Amino acid sequence: MASLLIEIGNTALKAAWAEGITLGKTFRYQGEKMMEFILSLLKKEKPEVMVLSSVHVLPQADIQLLEKECGRLVVLDKDHGSLLVSRSLPEYLSPDRAASILAARYLFKGKGCTLVDFGTTLTIDFIDADGMYRGGNISLGCRTRFKALNRYSRALPLINTPADAPLVGLSETASIEAGVVSGIQFEIERYLDLHPDNIAVFTGGDANYFAKRMKSSIFVISNLVMMGLALMAEEYGRKNEK
């Protein structure tokens, strides 16, 4: 069963073809013509199931257009919170957080997990050994913090994420690097201490970068969100077969 998984985030679109829960070729698009990009992926093959998650509510016209291009369209956005409630998740969760939780439940069944997603935002979510959601927090992501210091201070320069930031800076640049990177590191370490028996799972663009700075053992799963969407696609694919 071929399915197409699409995640529209704060800054970019990610897509992947999947057979069951096995992910195939992935795509990334950053621009204003997202619908045109999605339609370009559908020119050669029509998926049996398309799962589309979006941080923005999708226009009804776009939904109707995509419904014609696949056997079953599953939309996960703030207008479709019932999909989360039926999976014992609060409907206020963003689609990417929800998908990560679904994947963690599958990968680490019977284990509590602390999930950390390093993206435009930094999100932390907790699930217990029974897979029940136990809350989470949202903060600024690494690059967002660098940009905020530059934008709102009016005096501090815009710094790129360093290859290796010091714990304490001895110059203006090093102080910014240390303040942002060490600040996130200390923040995450405290979250991990809240549930020391949980499995720590990092995902998102900066997952590997921060996993190397942690004292505890970390599972880094870069495609955690896509895996959660693939699980949803497989579920709806089975329903179509009945």
C-alpha positions as CSV (number, residue, x, y, z in Angstrom):
1,M,0.0,0.0,0.0
2,A,1.6,3.2,-1.2
3,S,0.9,6.3,1.0
4,L,2.1,9.8,0.8
5,L,2.9,11.7,4.1
6,I,3.1,15.4,4.2
7,E,4.0,17.7,7.1
8,I,3.6,21.4,6.7
9,G,5.5,23.1,9.5
10,N,6.3,26.6,10.6
11,T,9.0,27.2,8.0
12,A,9.0,24.3,5.5
13,L,7.1,21.3,4.0
14,K,8.4,17.8,4.3
15,A,7.0,14.8,2.4
16,A,7.7,11.1,2.1
17,W,6.3,8.1,0.3
18,A,5.8,5.0,2.5
19,E,4.9,1.4,2.2
20,G,3.2,0.5,5.4
21,I,5.4,2.1,8.1
22,T,8.5,1.9,5.9
23,L,9.5,5.3,4.8
24,G,10.8,5.8,1.2
25,K,12.2,8.9,-0.5
26,T,11.7,12.1,1.3
27,F,11.3,15.7,0.0
28,R,11.6,19.1,1.4
29,Y,10.1,22.4,0.1
30,Q,10.4,25.9,1.4
31,G,8.3,28.5,-0.4
32,E,4.9,29.9,-1.0
33,K,3.6,27.4,-3.6
34,M,3.1,24.4,-1.4
35,M,0.0,23.2,-3.1
36,E,1.7,23.2,-6.4
37,F,4.6,21.2,-4.9
38,I,2.2,18.6,-3.4
39,L,0.4,18.2,-6.7
40,S,3.8,17.7,-8.5
41,L,4.4,14.7,-6.2
42,L,1.1,13.2,-7.4
43,K,1.7,13.4,-11.1
44,K,3.2,9.9,-11.5
45,E,1.5,8.0,-8.7
46,K,-1.8,8.3,-6.7
47,P,-1.5,7.2,-3.1
48,E,-4.1,4.9,-1.6
49,V,-3.9,7.1,1.6
50,M,-2.5,10.6,1.9
51,V,-1.9,11.9,5.5
52,L,-1.4,15.7,5.6
53,S,-0.5,17.4,8.9
54,S,-0.3,21.2,9.0
55,V,0.3,23.8,11.7
56,H,-2.0,26.0,9.7
57,V,-5.7,25.3,9.0
58,L,-6.0,24.1,5.4
59,P,-8.5,25.9,3.1
60,Q,-11.5,23.7,2.2
61,A,-10.8,24.2,-1.5
62,D,-7.3,22.7,-1.1
63,I,-8.7,19.7,0.9
64,Q,-11.3,19.1,-1.9
65,L,-8.6,19.2,-4.5
66,L,-6.4,16.7,-2.7
67,E,-9.3,14.4,-2.0
68,K,-9.5,13.8,-5.8
69,E,-5.8,12.8,-6.0
70,C,-5.9,9.9,-3.6
71,G,-8.0,7.0,-2.3
72,R,-8.3,8.5,1.2
73,L,-7.2,11.9,2.5
74,V,-6.6,12.2,6.2
75,V,-6.1,15.8,7.4
76,L,-4.5,16.7,10.7
77,D,-4.8,20.3,11.7
78,K,-6.6,22.4,14.3
79,D,-9.9,21.9,12.6
80,H,-9.6,18.2,12.9
81,G,-8.9,17.7,16.6
82,S,-11.3,14.7,16.8
83,L,-8.5,12.6,15.3
84,L,-6.4,13.4,18.4
85,V,-9.1,12.9,20.9
86,S,-9.9,9.4,19.5
87,R,-6.2,8.6,20.1
88,S,-6.3,9.8,23.8
89,L,-4.5,13.0,23.0
90,P,-5.6,16.6,23.7
91,E,-6.9,18.4,20.6
92,Y,-4.7,21.5,21.3
93,L,-1.6,19.5,20.4
94,S,0.1,20.6,17.1
95,P,0.1,17.8,14.4
96,D,3.8,17.3,14.6
97,R,3.8,16.7,18.4
98,A,0.8,14.4,18.1
99,A,2.5,12.3,15.3
100,S,5.7,12.1,17.4
101,I,3.7,10.7,20.4
102,L,2.0,8.1,18.2
103,A,5.4,7.0,16.9
104,A,6.9,6.8,20.4
105,R,4.0,4.8,21.6
106,Y,4.7,2.3,18.8
107,L,8.5,2.2,19.1
108,F,8.7,2.1,22.9
109,K,5.5,0.3,23.9
110,G,5.4,-0.2,27.6
111,K,8.0,2.5,28.3
112,G,7.6,6.1,29.4
113,C,9.1,8.7,27.1
114,T,10.3,12.2,27.2
115,L,10.1,13.6,23.6
116,V,12.1,16.7,22.6
117,D,11.6,18.2,19.2
118,F,14.3,20.7,18.1
119,G,12.8,22.9,15.4
120,T,11.6,26.5,15.0
121,T,10.1,25.9,18.4
122,L,11.5,23.6,21.1
123,T,8.7,21.2,22.3
124,I,8.9,18.8,25.2
125,D,6.2,16.1,25.7
126,F,5.8,13.3,28.2
127,I,4.1,10.0,27.9
128,D,3.9,7.3,30.6
129,A,4.5,3.6,30.3
130,D,0.8,3.1,29.3
131,G,1.2,5.6,26.4
132,M,-0.9,8.2,28.1
133,Y,0.0,11.8,27.5
134,R,1.2,13.6,30.6
135,G,1.6,17.1,29.3
136,G,4.4,19.2,27.7
137,N,5.9,22.6,27.1
138,I,6.7,24.9,24.2
139,S,9.7,27.2,24.1
140,L,11.8,29.0,21.4
141,G,14.0,26.8,19.2
142,C,17.8,27.3,18.9
143,R,17.8,29.4,15.7
144,T,14.8,31.3,16.9
145,R,16.6,32.3,20.0
146,F,19.6,33.6,18.1
147,K,17.3,35.6,15.8
148,A,15.3,37.0,18.8
149,L,18.5,38.3,20.5
150,N,19.5,40.1,17.3
151,R,16.1,41.5,16.5
152,Y,15.0,42.7,19.9
153,S,18.3,43.8,21.4
154,R,19.1,46.2,18.5
155,A,22.8,45.9,19.5
156,L,23.7,42.2,19.5
157,P,24.8,40.6,16.2
158,L,23.0,37.6,14.6
159,I,25.1,34.5,15.3
160,N,25.0,31.2,13.6
161,T,24.8,28.0,15.6
162,P,28.4,27.2,16.4
163,A,30.0,23.8,15.8
164,D,31.0,23.7,19.5
165,A,29.7,26.3,21.9
166,P,31.5,27.0,25.2
167,L,29.7,26.7,28.5
168,V,30.7,30.3,29.4
169,G,31.6,33.0,26.8
170,L,34.7,35.1,26.9
171,S,33.7,37.5,24.1
172,E,30.4,39.0,22.9
173,T,30.0,36.3,20.2
174,A,31.0,33.5,22.5
175,S,28.6,34.8,25.2
176,I,25.7,34.7,22.8
177,E,26.7,31.2,21.6
178,A,27.0,29.9,25.2
179,G,23.9,31.7,26.4
180,V,21.7,30.1,23.8
181,V,23.2,26.6,23.4
182,S,24.1,26.1,27.1
183,G,20.7,27.5,28.1
184,I,18.9,25.0,25.9
185,Q,21.2,22.2,27.2
186,F,20.5,23.0,30.9
187,E,16.8,23.4,30.1
188,I,16.6,19.9,28.6
189,E,18.6,18.3,31.3
190,R,16.2,19.5,33.9
191,Y,13.2,18.2,31.9
192,L,15.0,14.8,31.6
193,D,15.5,14.9,35.4
194,L,11.7,15.2,36.0
195,H,11.2,11.6,34.8
196,P,14.6,9.9,35.1
197,D,13.1,6.4,34.2
198,N,11.7,7.7,30.9
199,I,13.4,7.0,27.5
200,A,14.7,10.3,26.1
201,V,13.9,10.7,22.4
202,F,15.2,13.7,20.4
203,T,13.9,14.6,17.0
204,G,14.1,17.7,14.7
205,G,16.9,19.6,12.9
206,D,19.1,20.1,16.0
207,A,18.5,16.7,17.6
208,N,22.0,15.3,17.0
209,Y,23.7,18.6,17.9
210,F,22.1,18.6,21.4
211,A,22.2,14.8,21.9
212,K,26.0,15.0,21.9
213,R,25.9,17.5,24.7
214,M,23.7,15.4,27.0
215,K,25.0,13.4,29.9
216,S,22.3,10.7,29.6
217,S,21.7,8.2,26.8
218,I,19.5,9.7,24.0
219,F,17.6,8.1,21.2
220,V,17.8,10.3,18.1
221,I,15.1,9.6,15.6
222,S,15.1,12.2,12.9
223,N,11.9,11.0,11.1
224,L,9.8,10.5,14.2
225,V,7.0,12.8,12.9
226,M,6.9,11.0,9.5
227,M,6.8,7.6,11.3
228,G,3.7,8.8,13.3
229,L,2.0,9.9,10.0
230,A,2.9,6.5,8.4
231,L,1.2,4.7,11.3
232,M,-1.9,6.7,10.7
233,A,-1.8,6.0,7.0
234,E,-1.4,2.3,7.7
235,E,-4.4,2.4,10.0
236,Y,-6.6,4.1,7.4
237,G,-5.3,1.8,4.7
238,R,-6.5,-1.3,6.7
239,K,-9.9,0.3,7.1
240,N,-10.1,0.8,3.3
241,E,-9.4,-2.9,2.7
242,K,-12.3,-4.0,4.9
